[in-house]
Structures are given as structure tokens and as C-alpha cells.
């Protein structure tokens, strides 16, 4: 079973929901566990929950859009940690371009 961390801008939540729906077929067969920040319960400390999910994922889906690329939290917190894990632990990081944007201009 693989744990999939989904990184996205909240402005792209409809796209995230579509991805979750499509991957849900595999989740029902217990081949995948899907995680996104909407799984954090009200009142929980959200940052440790996100960090724990990043540290335990096998796959990271990056739902890339202009909104994603202008999120300081995503670019300064999530993406560097995921890329570090990719280098050290062989986590699969998969970009999914949602809409045309300047993704090739980002120095990752």
C-alpha cells in the first residue's frame, strides 16, 4: 500500500477533488492511501499534521497552477521537504500541470 500526499493550492480544490475521485478507485482496493490537508480535523495543529504526512508518504502529487506557484507555504515548506525526501528516500514526486502557468521558471 502506498501513501499519496497531495500538494495543491486551496484555489485549486475542485481539481484536487477530481484527482481524488480518479485515484479513489485504487484507494478502494487498498492499493493507495490518499492524503490532503482537508483530512486535518478542526482544532488540530495543522503544521505537524502536514509535516507528518510528508515524512510518511511514498508518492507526492504536486497539482501545479499559477496559484500553486505563488503560494509561499507550498514553495518554501512543502516542495523543499518533498524534494529532499525524493533525494534521500526515493519518494516519487509527480507534477500534474492543471493549467498553463510558468512552472518552468521555478528553480527547483
C-alpha positions in Angstrom: 0.0 0.0 0.0 1.3 3.4 -1.0 0.6 6.7 0.8 0.0 9.6 -1.6 0.5 13.2 -0.4 -1.4 15.7 -2.5 0.0 19.2 -2.5 -2.2 21.9 -4.0 -3.4 25.4 -3.7 -6.8 25.7 -2.0 -7.9 27.8 -5.0 -7.5 24.5 -7.0 -9.6 22.4 -4.6 -12.0 21.4 -7.4 -9.1 20.0 -9.3 -7.8 18.2 -6.2 -11.3 16.7 -5.7 -11.2 15.4 -9.3 -7.8 13.8 -8.8 -9.0 12.2 -5.6 -12.1 10.8 -7.3 -10.0 9.2 -10.1 -7.5 7.8 -7.7 -10.3 6.7 -5.4 -10.7 3.5 -7.5 -7.2 2.4 -6.3 -7.9 3.6 -2.8 -10.9 1.3 -2.6 -8.8 -1.6 -3.5 -6.4 -0.6 -0.6 -3.5 0.0 -3.1 -3.4 3.7 -2.1 -4.0 5.8 0.9 -4.7 9.4 -0.3 -3.8 12.3 2.0 -4.5 16.0 1.6 -4.8 18.8 4.2 -8.6 18.5 4.3 -8.1 15.4 6.4 -6.9 17.6 9.3 -9.6 17.8 11.9 -10.8 21.1 13.2 -8.7 22.1 16.2 -5.7 20.0 15.3 -2.4 21.7 14.9 -2.2 21.7 11.1 1.6 22.2 10.6 2.7 19.0 12.4 0.0 17.0 10.6 1.3 18.2 7.2 4.9 17.5 8.2 4.0 14.0 9.4 2.1 13.3 6.1 5.2 14.5 4.1 7.5 12.3 6.2 5.4 9.2 5.7 4.4 9.5 2.1 5.6 7.2 -0.7 4.3 9.4 -3.5 3.7 13.1 -3.8 1.4 14.6 -6.3 2.0 18.3 -7.0 -1.1 19.9 -8.5 0.6 22.8 -10.3 -1.0 26.0 -11.3 -0.2 29.7 -11.0 -1.9 29.6 -7.6 0.3 26.7 -6.5 3.4 28.6 -7.8 2.6 31.7 -5.9 1.9 30.0 -2.5 4.8 30.8 -0.2 3.9 27.9 2.1 3.9 25.4 -0.8 7.2 26.6 -2.3 9.1 27.2 0.9 7.7 24.4 3.1 6.2 21.6 1.2 8.1 21.3 -2.0 11.6 21.5 -0.5 10.8 18.8 2.0 9.3 16.6 -0.7 12.3 17.1 -3.0 14.7 16.3 -0.1 12.8 13.1 0.6 12.9 12.3 -3.1 16.7 12.6 -3.0 17.2 10.7 0.3 14.4 8.1 0.4 13.3 7.8 -3.2 9.9 9.2 -2.8 8.2 9.6 -6.1 7.3 13.3 -6.8 4.8 13.7 -9.7 3.9 17.1 -11.0 0.5 17.4 -12.6 0.1 20.6 -14.5 -3.5 21.8 -14.0 -3.5 24.9 -16.1 -0.9 26.8 -18.2 1.5 28.5 -15.9 5.2 29.5 -15.7 6.2 26.3 -14.0 9.4 26.0 -16.0 10.6 29.3 -14.5 10.7 28.0 -10.9 14.1 26.8 -9.8 13.5 23.5 -8.1 
